[in-house]
Amino acid sequence: MNTDPSNTSNHKTGSGKKAPWTLKRAAALFAVILLVTMYLLAFVSAIFHFPGSAALLRISLALTVVLPLFLWILIWGIGFLTHKKNFASINLLNSNPEERRKMEEALARSGSPSEEAAGQDTEPESK
């Protein structure tokens, strides 16, 4: 078994070639490095009682939420503009066409749920 970390295989092709560095992979690596650096700076500044340590902690906590959200939007946008499906794709209605077809057939057999609900809630008018 080859445990050489430089010999990563490309799962799509199954070959022994290294996977190419894409914009998504580079952005994710940049985000990890930035977050780890911010955490270390906040930790070190808190240990040595630097004056801005509280602000640095708040910034690193904010980046913990904002940076992954920004990267998800970036990855989604790249996939949307290139018409490629990826893990950030939002395709709720067509994610499983077979299940959607079954659901539509079941709804067609039972009638529209909004019509049934509207018929049950009406009361005869009294004069």
DAUR-V797442 format. One record per backbone hydrogen bond with DSSP energy under -1.0 kcal/mol. CO is the residue of the C=O (numbers start at 0). NH is the residue of the N-H. If there is no record, write none. Layout:
BEGIN
co: {CO/CO}
nh: {NH/NH}
END
This chain:
BEGIN
co: {3/9/14/21/22/23/24/25/26/27/28/29/30/31/32/33/34/35/36/37/38/39/40/41/42/43/44/49/51/52/53/54/55/56/57/58/59/61/62/64/65/66/67/68/69/70/71/72/73/74/75/76/77/78/85/95/96/97/98/99/100/101/102/103/104/105/106/111/112/113/114/115/116}
nh: {6/13/9/25/26/27/28/29/30/31/32/33/34/35/36/37/38/39/40/41/42/43/44/45/46/47/49/52/55/56/57/58/59/60/61/62/63/65/66/68/69/70/71/72/73/74/75/76/77/78/79/80/81/83/88/99/100/101/102/103/104/105/106/107/108/109/110/115/116/117/118/119/120}
END
